Amino acid sequence: MNAPHPRSRRAIAIPLGMAVATALAFLPNVSASAADSAAPQATAADATALSYIVNVRPGHGPSAHVKKAVAQADGTIVASYDHIGVLVVHSSNADFAKTIRDVRGVESAGATRNAPLPAQSTTDEGTPKALTAQQVADAQSAAGQDPLESLQWDLAAIKADKAHEKTLGSRKVTVAVIDTGVDDTHPDIAPNFDRDASVNCVSGAPDTADGAWRPSAAESPHGTHVAGEIAAAKNGIGMTGVAPGVKVAGIKVANPDGYFYTEAVVCGFVWAAEHGVDVTNNSYYTDPWYFNCKNDPDQKALVDAITRASQYAEKKGAVNVAAAGNESYDLASDEITDPSSPNDSTPSDRVIDPSECYDIPTQLPGVVTVAATGAKNLKSSFSNYGLGVIDIAAPGGDSTSYQPPAPPATSGLILGTLPGGKWGYMAGTSMAAPHVSGVAALIKSTHPHASAALVKALLYAEADGTQCTDPYDINNDGKVDAVCEGSKNHNGFYGWGTADALDAVTK
């Protein structure tokens, strides 16, 4: 059986005339990161084995009773995150989750996927629009700017260019890109790369082999693009990141087929928590369910596990930032029709209540949820929204026909780094989240002893209040495309406002 296309941080519809660079931010069937070399070797049983999350009481590891029950149910513990009470288990027993949920000491348990191990492969499609050598050579930037900075309308939109006159950020601050992998050999990333905080978590257990965090040439450039947006060095080469003086790490969590499964995401958050990371960027949703409903025992276990892991990272000092999604959903509505879940078997339309069924990690407690804006500072045509759900907004790009930037910038999309020493355009809330991660890193640089809670409070307090767009008719066809609720300083399109990098370094 061929798996349907994964939808790792949202597929979005773009007008045919739009010259667009796309990857995981847009298209469903892109490949992602390579399986790590330290993952358990495939066996004949893997043809029918699934991966499971088993949640027990946090503390010193699973009890002997639970371990015995797992074995008796034909399960093998692959990883145990004792501090948060999360076990990663492989089993070919179709009744494993049902059986283990009845065991004393097990709080919840569920399958993380529908496709057997390893996941079925898909083809790579929708690569970013890379700048040609001639375009790089022709770019004209002002004195003191990196060569491609004139193409980065997004930096001025959040006053990052002015912030850089004050500070580039601190080398003591690290932002982890939990994503498809980061090419740390890129000349704009290499100067700021934090190797010690980087890892491959695809199997659910950390692989620290040198370079394990990198995508291969056939895999998605998504994580590399995100990393450059955050911390591309101001070094006279290429582009400039929002926080070009901080460090950036790569935590690879997407498997070879483009899926971000729960065990990998849990591993990523725990790794960040235990390696001094100050900010995590999460531009994805956790497969295979776009929304995970707590009245479903399998989905509840996934919500429980990632909630534990993300809150553990926050308690250790990390601010967790996540993309809101690209389906134009009102996440504060009474119901949403989800046509894409589960995306690793046979999806079907299901109507969910977004207050009971969660996009994870986006809708988890404590996570900074980011909506996207375009070059005219309006909500991007594709961006999800919702009063009380969206915390903050930042540039994620939009169709140039909807929101054209001021010259000399020519594209309404977001410039970022691409593997192999290249640069190119992408768009999506995947691109908005790294802008907020960069601003959070600048706040942490300015206030080095601030807790995660204080960094978030400053992030919201320093945001520029952005009035609701009413009516919102982004394509000018005479029809309202979305309804914004709330006040100038807190609404469903822009949350507490648009991120402000200058205030981050001056207040």
N, C-alpha and C positions, 0 to 999 in steps of 0.2 A: 504493500500500500504506500503510495506517495503522500507525504504530509502536505497539507495546504500551506500556503505561504505564511511565514511568521510576520507579525505586525509590531516589531520592536520600536516603540515610541512613534507609532501612528502613521498610517498611510493617509495622504491627503490629496484631494483632487486639485490640480493646477490647470489653468487655461492652456489650451494647446499652443498658443503663441508665446508662452513664457519660456524663455531660455533658462533652464533650471538645472542646478546640480542636485542630484538626489542620492540618498542612501537610506539608512535606517530611519532618518527623520521623516521620510516620505513613503518609500515603497516597501511592500510587504515581503518580497522574496529575495532579499539580499543575504549574502552569507555574512557570518560574523567571525568570531575568533576561533582559533584552532584549539582542539582538545589538548589539555596539558599532558606533558610526557609522564607525569607522575600519577596520572589517573589509573584506576584499576584496569588491568588488561581485559579486553573483551573475551568472553568465553561463549560456548554454545548456548548457555543459559541466557545470555544477554539478548538473544533473539526474542525472548518473551518477558524479560525482566523489566520492571518499572522502578523508578526512584521514588522514595517516600520520605516524608518528614514525619518524625515522631516527637511530639513535645511532652517533656516531663518537667518535674519541678526543678527550677534552676538551683544550682549548687555545685556539688562535687562530682557530677556525672550520673549516669543511669544506675539504678539499683541492680543488684544481682538478679532480682526477680524480673525486672524488665529485660535485662540482657538475655535471660533464659527464655523468656516469652518470645522475644524477637527471633531467636534461633529456632525455637519450636515451630514458629510460623514461617519457617524457611526464609528468614531475613538475614542479611549481612550488614552490620554497621560499618559504613564507609567513613563517617566522620562524626565526632561528638563535640558539640560546643557547650561545654559543661556550665559555663557561667550563665548562659541563658536557657539551658535545658532543652537544646534542640539536637536531635539525632538525624543524620542522613542515612537511610537504609535502602539497600537494593533487594528486591525479591521478585521471584517469578510466580509467587502464589497470588492468584487473582483475588483471593479473599484476605490478603495480608492486612490491609487497613481496617477492614471490618473486624477482623480477629483481634488485632492489637489494641483497638479502641476500647475493648472490654477488659483490658488488663489493668489491674490495680497499679496506680502510679503513672499511668498514661493520661495526659490531659486532653490531647487531641492528636490526630494522625490522619494523613491523607496522601494520595499520590500527587506528585508534582507535575506529572505529564500523562499524556494518553498514548504517545508513540513509544514503542519499546526502545530499550537501549541497544545500540546508539540510535539517536533520532534519525529519521529519514532525511535524505539530502534534498536540497532545492538548488535551483540555478541562481547565479549571480546576475543581477540586473539593476540598472539605475545608478550608475556611478556618478559622482559629482562632476560638475563642469570645471575642469582644471584650467587655470590660466596657461596660455601658451608662453613660450620663452619670449616671444615678441611683445605680448601683453605685459609681461613682467618688466621688460626693458623699457616699454613706452610709458609706464606709470610715472606720474610726476607728483611728488609730495613736497611739502614745504620744508624749509631748513629745520633740522632738529627732529624730523620725523623719519620713521623707517620707510623704505621705498614704496611699499604698497598701502601706506596708511591713508592716502587720499581716497582709496576705494572703500574705506571702512567708515561709512556714514554712521554706523552703530556706535562707534566710540564717542562721537560728539553728542549723540542722542542721550547718552547717560553721563555726559561731561567727563568721560575718562581721559580725554585729551588734556583737559584742564587739571585733572587730578594728578596726571603724570608730571606736571610742573612742580608739584609739591613732593611727591614720592612715587616710586614704582612698586612699593610694597616690600615686605620684609622677607629675607631668606629663611627666617625661622618659621614661616608659615607654609604649610603644605596643603594643596587641594588634590584630592584623589578623584580621578575620573573613573567611576564604576561603569564600565561600558564594554566595547568590543575589542579593546586593546589599544595601546598607544605606541606609535613609532618614535622611540626616544632618540633615534639617530637623526631625526629631522633637525636641520641647523637652527630652526627657530625654537625647538623644544629642548634639544640637548643641553644648552647652558643651564636650564632650570629643572632638569629631570631629577626626581628623587627615587633612586634605585631601591633604597632600603624599604620604602613604603609601597613598592610595586610588587605585583604577584599575579599569577594565573589561578583563578578560583573556579574554572569551568566544571570540574568534577564534583565540586562541593567541598573539596579539601585543598589547602593552599599548595601550589607548586612554585617554588622560588628559584627554579633553574634560570640561569642568565638568559634574558630575552623572552622568557615565557609569556610576558605581558604584551608582546608585540603581535599585531596582525600579520598574516602572511600576505604575499602579493595578491592572492586570490580572494582575500577576505575584506570585510567592510572597513572603510576609512573613517567611520563615524566617530570612534573614540579619539582618533588623532585630530580630527577637525575640532572637536570639543576642547581638547587639551590646548590647542593653539589659541582658540578664542579666549581661554582663561589666562594663559601665561606664556604666550609667544614672547620671546625675549626682545627687548628694545636694544638691538645690537647692530643696526645698520643693514640688516638682512630681512627681506620679506615684509611681514606684517608685525603688528604690535598687539599683545594681549591686553585684556582689561586690567590685569595685575601683573605686569611683565617682570616684576622683581621677586615674586614668590616662587615657590617650588611647586611642581606638578608631578603626580604619580599616576601610574596606570594600574588599575585593578580590572583584570579581564574576566568577564562573567558570561559572555555570550558564547554559545557552543558553535561548532563548525557550520551548523545549519541556521544560525541566526536567532536561536531561542535563548531567552534569559530565564532560566529555570530557578525555582526557589532556593534550592540547595546552593547554587552558585552565588545568588544575591546575599543569602545569609552569610556565607563565607566572606564575601566582599565587605559587608558592614563590620563583621567581627574583626577582620584583618585591619580595616581602617581604625577601628576603636583601639586596637592594641599596638598600633605603630605610629601614634602621635599625629594622626591626620586632623587638621583643623576644619576642613570643609569637604563634604563629599558631593559630587555632581552625579545626578541620576537621570539621564535622558533616555528613559525606556519605560515599558511596563513589564511586569513579571508574567511570563507566559505560563500556561496557555490561555488563561482567562483574562479578558480585558477588565472585567469586574469580578471580584471574588465575593460570593455571598456567604455570610456567616451561618445561614440556615442549611448550608450544604456542608457535611462533615469534612469532605476533602478540602474544599476551598477555605473553610474556617481554619484548618490546620496551617495553610499557607499564609493566611493573614496573621495568625498568631506568631508564626516563626519569624516573619520579616518585621513585624511590630517589635518583637523582642530584640532582634538584631539591630534595627535602626535606633531604638531607644538606648540600647547598650552603647552604641557609637556616640549618641548625644551626651549620655552621662559621662563619657570619657572626654567630652569637649568638642566633638565634631558637630558642625551645623550641616544638616542634611537638606540639600536642595534638589527639587525634582521638577521635571517638565509636566505641564498640565495636560498635554495631548492635543491632537490635531484634527479631531472630528467635528469641531464646532458644536460639541455637546454642551448643554447647560447642566453642569454638575450639581446644581442646586435645585433642579427640577424634581417633580414627583416621580417621574419615570423616564427611562431611556431604553430604546430598543438597541440591543447589542447584537449585530449580525455576524460577528467574527469569532465567537468563542464556542468551543475550544479550538484554537488555531492550529493544533498539531494533530487533529483528526478530522471530524466532520462538523464544522460549525453550523449553527442554525440560529434563526432569530429568536431572541428571548427578551422579554421585557423585565427590566430590573429597576429597583429603587436605589439610586446612588447614595442614599443615606444609610442603606443597609448592605449594599454590595460595593466593594471598594476597589478602585484602581490602585494597585500597590507597586511601589511605595508612595505614589503621588498623594493619596488621600489619607495616609497614616498620621496619627497624632504627632505633632512636633515637626513634621516635614514642611519645608518652605515650598509652596506650590506656585509655579511661575507660568503666567500667560505670556503670549508673544505679541509684540507690536511690529508695525512696519515702518517704513522710512518717513511716513507722515504722522507718526506717533499715535496711530489708531490701532485698535485691536486687529491683529492679523486675521484675514478672512477665514483661516482654518482653525484658529486657536479655540480650545475649550475655554469655558468661562463659568461663572457662578458665584453669586454673593455668599460670602462666608467660606468659600472653598479656595478661591484665588487669593493668594497673599500679596503678590507683587507682580509687576509686569516689567518686561525688558525686550530689547530688539530680538526678534526671531526671523524677520524678513517677511516678505509677501510678494505677490505678483507685481512686477514693475508697472504693469498697466493699472493696478489699483493704487499703489503707493510708490511713485517714482522718487528716487533720492535726488538731492541737489547735485549738480556737477561739481567736481569732476567724477564723482561716483556714477556709475552707469547701471549697476544692478541693484534691484531692491532686495536681494538676498544677502546672506552673511558670509563674508570671506573668512576662511580658516585654513589651517595647515592640512596637507594631505600626505600620506606615506610616500617615501621616495624623494623627499625634498621638494615637494610641489605645494601649490596653494590653489584653492578653488572655492566655489560658492555652494552653499547649502541653505536650507530654510526649514523652519519648524519650531515648535516649542523646545525641541532638542537643542536648538541654537540659542533660545532665550535663557534657558536655565544656566548655561555657563557664564552669561553676563552677570547674573545675580551671584553665582559662586565667586566670580572675580571680585565683585563689590564686597561680598562678605569677607573675602581674604584681605582686602584693603582695610576693612574695619578692624579685623583681627590684628593687622599690622600696626594700626594706629593705637589700638587698645589691647596690647599683648596679654594682659591678664584677664580679659573679659571671658566670662563663661559663654557657652553656646547660647543660653537663653538671652544674655545681654547682647550678644552680637545680633541675634534675630531682632530684638527690640530696637536696636539702633538702625538696623536695616530697614525696618518698617517706618520708624520715626523720621528717618532722613530721606525717605522716598518722596518724590515730587507728586503731590496730589494731582490726580488726572481725572477730569470731569467725565462722566458718562458720555458716550457718543450716542446721541439721540436725535433723529432716528439713525440707526446703523444700517446703511444701504451701501455696502462696500463696493458693489459692482455697478451701482447707479442704474439699476433696472426698474426702479420704482417700487421695489418690494423690500420690506424690512427683513434683514438677514439674521438678526439676533437682538434681544432686548436686554439692555443693561439696567440693573437695579442698584440703588444705593446713592450715596452722596459723593461729592468730589473727593473726599479723603478716604472713602472706603466703599468700593462698589464691585460689582460682579465681573467687570471687564479688566480692571487694573488693580484690584485689591487695595492695598494702602497707597498705591501710586506707582510711578515708574522709578526704577532703581537710580540712585544718584551717587556716582563714584566720587565726585568732588566733595560732597558733604561727608563721605566716608573717611576722607583723609584730613578734613579740617574741623570736624566737630567731635 
